[in-house]
Amino acid sequence: MVDTLASPYFWGRGYTNNGMHKAQDFISNQFKQEGLLPLDGKDYLQNFSYPVNTFPGKMDLSINGVRLEAGKDFIVAPESRTVNASGTLTQEDSIHFIDPVNRVVVTLEKKLTWDVAPTVADYTGIMVDETRFKELPKQLTVNIENVLNKKFNAANICGYVKGTVTPASFIFITAHYDHLGGMGSEVYFPGANDNASGTSVLLSLAHYYAAHPQAYSIAFISFAGEEPGLLGSKYFTEHPLVPLKNIRFLLNLDLEGTGEDGITVVNATEFPKEFQYMQNINNAGHYLAAVNPRGKAANSDHYFFTEKGVPSFFFYTLGGIKAYHDVFDRRETLPLTKVNDLQKFIEGFIEKLQQ
């Protein structure tokens, strides 16, 4: 499943080449095939929108007469505006070089890490791999096109398996399916670990629980808009499809593609009883090398649920590749070493929550 979600067809599950909407259709169809019920009783999709700056067109850059490759040699700052110009760069400090006429800022970076922005700035930022230069950047020729989408239409995907004993009580399993999308017409960010991995675990759990209904209802929420700032999960908590007080616990899956060094559990210190459940389950089943505690953090889609009083954990796997928000987060290099053990661990935890 990670192979599929990280493939060029889905184009980084973002804002160009219809990538996020293709992923939305794919996941919705998976929910339907598994026989999940729509959480609102009508449709799997919870629609919302937000602004986003996109780069569907030109992505050309030469510095000191050398043509650079988008994604690998350089990335644009996500808030960048369109620019088509040649100019001279003035050194500001050891890493910043400015073309004041064309309002271009070039920054030398050790690692190229991209993101998503909701607005357009009055300049163009370009981050360049510092190893590409033996001499300081002095001249540039650049042709970069941006398009601000003031109302990008997105959707959370929401389904559930009805509980057999107390169907009004829910356990939520969540994972964001969006990633960064593409930069220009040739470069996309696969997002294999972030978060095709978590989405794949969610779909595997949906398959399992569709065949093994539990006493509680098990809901599966695949969020959009995580990368621009947890927008999908925030929207859900503001427009809940079930009463938030009916959620016994939420498990958020993000960055689940490694695991040889165990997992870290965010909110472990907030919910020590449930964290001890996890420790006991792992000690009995020897699923993971370690189950490490971490405190409260606003670093994934669990956060707004916690703020609304919903007991929540977010856990991520440790070890393996370090690719993150770059073009190297590919399925080919993602080990997926602990996916099966992780699922068994989660199944054990969900069973304990219902006792």
N, C-alpha and C positions, 0 to 999 in steps of 0.2 A: 504493500500500500504506500510506503514511503517513496518507492520508485515512481509510482504514478503521480503522487501529489507534488513531487519535486521535479517533474519532467518539464520540458520546454512547452508542452501544450498548455500548462497552467501558468506559465510565464511569471513565476514568483508569487502567484496568488495575490496580485496587487492591482494596480490602477491603469495599466495599459494592456493592450491586446486582450481585453475582456477577461484577464486572468482570474480576478476574484470571483466574478460571476460564474465562470466555468467551474471553479472549485465549489461554489455554492450549489450549483446544479448537481455536481457529482455526489457531494455529501448528502444532499436531500434525497437523491435516488438510493443511496446506501441505506438511509433510514427507512425508506419505503420498502426496500427489498427485505430488510430485517423484520418488518412488521411493526415498527415503532409507531405509537400513536402521536399525533401532533399535540404539543403541550397546551396549545390554546383551543384544542378541539376542532380546528379548522384547517390549519396550514402549518407546515414546518417553519416557515420564515417569519421572523420578527423584523420588519423593515425599519430602517432609520437612515439618516444621511449626515454627511459632514464634509467640510472643505478639505481639499488636498492638492498640493502642487505636484504636477506630473511632468515627465520628460519622454514624450512619445516620438520625438523627431531627431534632429541632428544632434550628434554627440562627438564632435571632432575637436582635437587639440594637438597642436605641435608646440614644443618649447625648444628654443635654441635650434630650430630647424629639424627636430626629431619628432616624428609622429608618434603619439602615445596611444596605447590601447585602453579603451574604456573598461572599467571594472577591475582590471589587473594593474594598470599603470596609474590610473587616476579615477576619481569619482567626483561628482559635483556635490556641493552643499545642497541639501534638500530644499532650501528656501531660495535657491538661485533663480535669477531672471534670464530671459533670452539675451544672448549677445552674439554678434557676428562681426569680428574685428581682428585687426593686428595691432600690436602695441609693444611698448617697452616696459619692462618690469624694474621697479625700484626696490632695493632691499630695505626692509623695515627692521628686521632682527634676524636671528639665526634661521628661522623657519618661515617667515612671512615675506612675500614679494608682491608688490602692488602695481597695477596699471591704473593710475588715477584717472586717465582720460576716459577709458572704457569701463571703469569701475569693476575691475576684476582683481580678486585676491587669490593668490596661489600660496598654499600652505604645504610644506614638506612634512610627511607623516611616516611613522614607523609601520603603522597598520591602517589600511583603508576600511573604515567602518561606516556604512551608510545608514540612513534613517528616512523618516517621512515627515514632511512639514505641511501645516495647514495654510500657510501664507507665502507670499512672494516678497522678498527683500528688494532693496534698490541697488543691489550689486550681484555679481556672480562669484560664488566661491568655488575654488577648485582645489581638491586635496590630491597630492601627488606622492607616489611612493618615493621616498628619499633616496633609495638605492639606484634610481634611474639616472642620476646626474653625477658626473665627475666634475662638472663646472656648475657654478651657480646659475639659476634661471635668469635669463636676461631679456629674451624676446619670446613673444607668443603669438600664435595665430589660433583663433578659437571660433567655433560655430556651434553653439548650444541653444536648443529650443526648449522652452518650458510652456506648459499650459496649466493655468489654475482652474481646477474643477471646483466651483463654489458649492456644488451640491452633489457629491458623489453618493450614489445610492448603494447601500450595503444592507446586509441582513444577518442577524443571528439565526442559527439553525437549531430548532428545539423539538426534541421528541422524547418519549418516555415509554417504559414498560410498566404497566399497571400492577400495583402491589396486590398480593393475594389475601392479605390480612388487614392491613391498615393503609389502604391506597391513598388516603389524604396526606400521609407522611411521606416525605421525599428524601432520597439521597441524590445529590447532584454530582455528575461527573462532567467536567468542563475542559475545553482545550480550544485555543484560538486557531483558526485555519488560515487567517491572512498572513502575508509576509510583506516584503518590500516591493515586489513587482519587478519592473524593468527600468533600465536607464538607457534611453535611445532605442533604436530598432534592432540592435544586435546583442544586447547584454541584459540578462535577467539574473535575479538572485534566487537560487533554488529553494533555500529555506528548508533543507532536509531535516536538520535537528530542530530548527526554529521555524515552524512548529509542525512540519509534516509528521514528525515522530510522535508528538502528543496526540495529534488528530488520529493517527493510525492506531494508537493504543485505545483511544476512545471508541473508534469503530469496532475494534476487536472485542472490547467489553460490551458494546451494544449487541454484537452477535451472540456473545455468551449469555447475557441476561435476557435476551429475547427468547432463548431456548430454556432458560432457568429463571423464571420469575421469582421474585423475592417477596417477603412479607411487606416491605415498604415498596413504594413506587421508586423506580430508578430512572432519573431524568438525564438526558445527554444533551448538553448545550455546546455547540461549536460557535465560538464568537468571531465576529468580524471586528475590525478596527482596534485590535490590540496594539499594533505597532505605533499608531499615532498618539497613543495615550490611554489605553484601556477603555476605548469609547463604547465598544459593544457591551461589555460587562456593566459599565456605568449605566448605559441606557436600559439594560435589563433590570437592574436594581431600582431604577426610577419608574419602570413600567413592567413590574413583575407579572409573569403569566400564571404564577401560583403565589399564594401568600408566603412571604419570606419566612414567617414564623413557622411554617410547615416544613421547612428544610432542616432535617436532622443534622446533616453534615454535607459539606461540599469538598470535593477533591478536584483540584485544578492541575492539569497535566501540561507541562511546557518544558521543552528541552529534555526529551526522554530517550535520546538515541545512543547514549553511552552506558555507563553504569559499572564499569569494572572497579571503581573506587566507592561504590555505593550511591546513596542519595542524600540530599539535604532537604529538610522539611521546614518551610517557612510557616510561622505561627505555632511552632512546636511549644514555645514558652507561653503562648496564649491559651492553649488547650492541652495542659499536661496529661490529663487522664487519657485522652485519645492518642496522644503521642506515646504514652506507655503501652497502649494497645498495639501500636505499630512495632515498638521494640519487642514486645512479647511474641508477636506473630513472626517477626524476623528471626528471633532467637530460636523459635521452635522449628521454623521451616528452612532456615539458612539460605534465604533467597538472595540477600544482598550483603556485600562486604561490610557496609556500615549504614546506619540510619542516623544521620547527624541532625541535631536540633539547631534551629535558627529562630530569631525573634520575628516580630512584625515587620513587614516590608511591603511597599507599594510597587512591587516589581512584576506583577502579572495579574490575571483576571480574577483572582480570589479577593483582591483588595477591597473593592467597593462592597462586596458581600460581607466581609468582616466588619466594615464600617457600619453596615446596617444591622449588625447583630447576628449574622449567620455564621455559625462555627465553620471554619474553613482551613484547609491545608493546601499549600502549593508545594509540590516537591519536584526537584530536578535531579537528573543523574550527573554523576561525576566521573572524570577521567576521559581518556580518548582524545579526539580531535579538539582543537581550540578555535575552529572556524566559527565566526559569529557575525551576522549582518554583513557578510561579504560574499563574493562569488564562489568561494571555496567551500561553502556549506552544502556539499553535494552528497547524494546517496552513496556514490562510489567510495567515499572515504569515511562514511558513518558506520561505526562497528555494529550497532544494534545488539550488543553482547548480552544484555540482560532483559530484553523485552518480555520473554516468556516468564521469567522469574518475577519480573515486576508485575505482570498481570496476576499471577498467583498471589503475590503479596497483597495487591489491591483487593482481590476477591476475599481473602482472609479478613482484611480490615472491614470491608462492607458487611461481612457476616457478623463480625463482632459488634458493629454499630447497631445491629438490629436485635441484640440480645437484651 
